[in-house]
Amino acid sequence: MNPPAVAVVEPKTPGNVGTIARAMKNFGLSDLKIVDPPDLHRDSEAYGFAGQAREDVLPNYDEVTFDHLVENYHTVGLTGKTNEDARKHRRFPFVTVDELADDLRGVEADTCLVFGREDNGLTNDEMARVDRVCSIPASAAYSSLNLGQAATVTLYELRELTLEETQLPDVERERADEAEIEGFYDHFAEFLAAIDHPEEKRAKTLRLVRRLLGRAHPTGREVRTLRGVLRRAIYHAGDDS
């Protein structure tokens, strides 16, 4: 699928528009559409908040109507509140924002994510016209998100659809090999002996350390650093004896 467009309906605060443009740039989107935009001149908060998106995403926005969006796109209306009842179907059924990427994978039509106004979002009549409803669940005590925050959260959740694999940071953790980790345990046993840890407690202590490291999945560098600390501790323990 093509990266979705992002539409904002009747925003009142230029800074929110700039924040949305920035989030789009962060997560690989560029097609910004605004229904009834505020004044977005170069000295407005919009450009101050847009970061590098002030050079391309923000100045290239399209002014459109809501009718244009529903007539030309597979529309996803974003809301923080839903009527979780099939009898109140304007906002039901819905997907949550963390489910949206999977929901959109099979959509071949051009898609547009539609965000509403700062004060009351999209109206029920507007929600009745979109193709899909997406909710951003939050605390029942205060479920309303700032418009810019809502867009940032949504676009982050879509990053695997909108960014090329080479643009995503490599977050895979490389666990140290077992020989390195076993070497650490041997080294730790030497440390316990060097500090004269009670002999009857050493096996239990080693077992606890093994469980701790087993949960931590340390990298090779982390294991080598810890062994360096043990080496110095053993050296100084020998000096004190």
N, C-alpha and C positions, 0 to 999 in steps of 0.2 A: 504494500500500500504506500501511497505518497504520504509524506508527513502531513498531519492535519493542519488546517488553518485554525486560527484563534480569533474569535469575535468577542467584542465587548459591547454590550447594549447600554447606551445612554450613560456612559461614565461621567461623573461630575468632577472628579479630582484628577488633574493632569498627572500628579505623581503616581497614582495607581496605574495609569496607562504606561508610564515609563517603567515601572516595576515589572509589569507584564511583558513589555518588550524585552527587558533585560532577561527575564526568565526564559523567554523564547530563544534568545541568543544562547543562553547557557545550555539549553537542551536540544538544539539543532533545528529550531523552527524559524520561519521567516515571514510567513503570510499572515499579517495582522489586518483585521477588519474591524471597523468601528461604526456602530449605529449611533448617529447624532453625537459626534465627538465634541469635547470641550475645546477651548482654545489651546492649541499645541504649538505655540510659537517657540522659537529657538531658546528664548530666555525663560521658558516655563519650567515648572518642576518636572515635567515629563522628561525633558532632556537631561535634567540634573540627575534623575533617578535611573535613567536608561543605561548608564555605563557605555560600553562599546556598541550597544544596540542603537545608540543615537546616530550612528553612521549609516545604518542600512534598514534595520527592522522598523524603527519608529518613523523615520521620514517617508518610508514607502508604504505606509498603511493605506488601505482602501476605505473610503467612506461608502457604506452600503445601507440597505434597508433590511429590516427583519424578514420581510417577504423574500428578498434576494437570497438570504441564507437558507430558508426552508425550501426554496424552489430549486436550489442548485447544489446542495450538499446533503450528505448524511449527517444530520445535526445531533449533537450530544449536548443536552442542557445540563449545566452544573448547578447543584443546589446543596446547601447544608442541611436542609430540612426536607423530609418526605412524609407523605401520608402513607403509612405502612398498612394499607388496606386496599384491597382490589376494588372496593366500591368507590374509592376516591382515586380514580385512575390517572389523573393528570400527572402525578408524581410517582406512579407505581405501574409496573415493576421498575426497579432501578438496580444498577450495579454500584458498588462502592468504588472509590477512586483507585484502590489497589487492585481491583479486578478489571479495570478498564482496558488495559493493554491487551489482555487475552480476549476480551470482548470484541476488540477492534481488528484482531488479526485476520479474521475472515471477511472483512468488509472491503469490497473492491472499489466502491464509489469513493469519490473525494469526500473527506470528512471535515467537519468544522466543530470545534469545541466552543460552546456559546456560554459566556459568563454574563451575569446580569448586573444590575445597578448596585451601588455601594449600600444603599439603605434598605432595599427590599428585594434584591435579586431579580429573577425573572417572574413575571406574573403567572398565575395559573393558566390564563389563556395562551400565553407564550409557551409554557411548558406543554400544553396540550398539542402544540404544533410541531414539537421536535420529535425526532425519531427514537431517541434513547435518552434516558434520564440517568445521571450519575450523581451520587451523593458523596459528600465529604463528611463522614461522621465525626462528631466531636462531642464534648461533654454536654449532657442535657442541661447543665446549669448555665452554659454559655456556648451555644452551638454555632454562632455566627462568626465566620472568618472574615478578616479584611480581604477585599477583592484581590489585591496583589498577592497576599498569602495563599489564597485559594488557587490562583493560577499557578503559582510556583509549586505547590504540593502536587497539583494535577500533572504538570509537565514533567516533574521529576519521576513520577510513577510511569510515565510513557517513554522514558529515556531509551529503553531497549528497542523501541520502534522508531525513534526519531534520530538516534545517533548511530553512525557507522561503528562497527565493532572496534575499528582502530582508534575511534575517538573516545571510547570508554576507557577509564583507567584500569590497569591490571590490578585487581584487588585479590587475586588468588593468593592464598597463604601457602608458602612452601615449608612444610614441616621438615624438621631435621630428620636425617635418616636414623634408623634404630641403633646403629653402632655408635653414633654420636651421643644419643640419649643414654644408652647403657654405659658409655664411658663417663657421663656425668654422674650416674648413680654410683659407680665405683669411686669416683673422685669424692663424692659426698660422704661415702663410707669412710674414706681416709680422713676427711675433715672431722667427722664425729669422733674418730679415735684420737685425732690430734688435740681436740679440745677436751678430751677426757669425758665425753658424754657417757652417762651410765650405760654399761655394757648391756644390761638386761633390757634397756629401752631402745637400743639401736635398731633392732629389726623392725619394731613398730614405727619408729621415726622414718626409716627408709621407705617403709610401705606407704606412709602418709605422703612423703615427698613424691613417690612414684605416682600415686593417685592424682596429686596436684598437677604434676607435669603432664600426666596423661590427659587431663582436661584442658590444659593450656595449649597443647600442640605448638611447642616453641619452634622457632626457626633455627637453622644451623648457627647463625650469628648470635642469637640469644643464648644458645647452649654454650658456645665458646666464651661469651662474655661472663656467664655465670661460673664457668670453670676457671676463668682467670681470677675472679673474686675468691673462689675457694683456694686457689693456689697461693694467693697472697695471705689469706687467712691461716692456711696451714704453715706457711713460712713464719709468720709472726707468732703463731702458737708455739713453734719450735724454739723461737728466741726467748719466749717467756718461761720455758720449762727449765 
